[in-house]
Amino acid sequence: MTITVGVSPGPVTPAPAVRRAWWRPRLDGATSPARLRLLLALLILLSLAWGVLAALTADQHASAAADVVAVSEPLSLDAEQIYTSLSDAGATAASAFLAGGLEPATARQRYQADITQAAIRIEAASALVGSSAARTQLPGHLTKQASAAGTAVGDDLAILSGQLPAYTDEVGTARADNRLGLPLGAAYLREASGLLRGTLLPAASDIYTRESTLLTSASAQATGLPLIVVAAIAGLGLGYVLFRSSRWLSRHTHRVVNYGLLLAALAGLVSLVWLVAAFVVGRGDLLHAQQQGSAPAQAFARAEVAALQAHADESLTLIDNGGDDTYQTDYLAQQKLLGPGPGTLLAAVQAAGGPGSDVAAQARAWYQAHAALRAKDDGGSHGAAVQSALNGDAATSFARLSTTLSQGINDHQAVFAASARSGRDAFTGLAVGMIVASLVMVGGCAWGLSRRLAEYR
């Protein structure tokens, strides 16, 4: 009989592979559930990052486009109106004085309308400069530029507000003396003309130049390419990640379509196409506003101001009928600046097209009429020269030129206003749409991957 002596077994130690089996599905990144969790976290993070980038891109372009319409355009228009109204007031005052005695009612009304228009625009520009200081949505360099320009424009507006009453007082005194036949009226008119040209018009010109520069900067910010290019590349990259994720899920779950990722991809595609399309449309409209609106309007305005100053010189030369050729010299300087010819103001007007196509011929006709006027005055026929300046060939030819330039300003300003507003409207609701699309993408990713994760529980 064989007796077997047994040994009481001790605690059984599971094999290493068995010991790791309970926690490996939770911690080992090589398992499908862990990979799904990591993929879910990555896609949510990328979707949110896309939403932030796209919304930031949309907001910056929308803010700059809105600034063009709400602040830069009105300020630029106010500055142009101040500039041309004051110039026209000076020319009209000189022509009315030349008539002698009680000036024509039409000239008096036009002068008053010019002064009123200038005062209204000065007040409106002052209000806009004050409100523009509170803008906070512009990029940093534009904010600094706007602040610096606002300070300088404020100083110029203060000059205009303070000196415009002094100018009108001197013109009023000149007109009163002229009615009484007193020669002192001509001296007051010369003083008024000096104040206009030495103080008021330079201040108005400075405002116009600064606001035109700021308008160009705001338009450039609204149409700039770097940020939208980065956003487009990021959107395409996210689309590629979603595509690769869908392919990976298809191979590991043996399902052809993951509807959650498909929803996320569609939301991303819609947001990317919307962002790029809005930028393309808005950029095209804003560039059209600048190239066919503000830039040609500025060319017409500067040409009109030069013509008006020359017209005032024409009248002042006849008023000053004392052998002093200062105003005639100024006339010739303005004529040279005005053109036509390469590098002149009328060359820029002709390049802009539109109603300025015949402006060179109109200017030459006025120059010929002026030369005939000067010949009459220098030949002793002062009365005939005055008649030509008031309602003869010189007056008619200048009126034709002035009307063409004024029409060009109005036409191009209308183009700018319509195109700039259309460009601004292209970005309407874009930033909010990018955020909503991003949240839809997050929801789609969470829905699609959570359903796969549930299969492992």
PyMOL commands that set and color helices and strands:
alter all, ss='L'
color gray80, all
select helices_A, chain A and resi 16-20+24-27+32-99+105-132+140-179+184-223+226-253+259-319+326-338+345-352+354-378+382-391+393-425+430-454
alter helices_A, ss='H'
color red, helices_A
deselect
rebuild
show_as cartoon
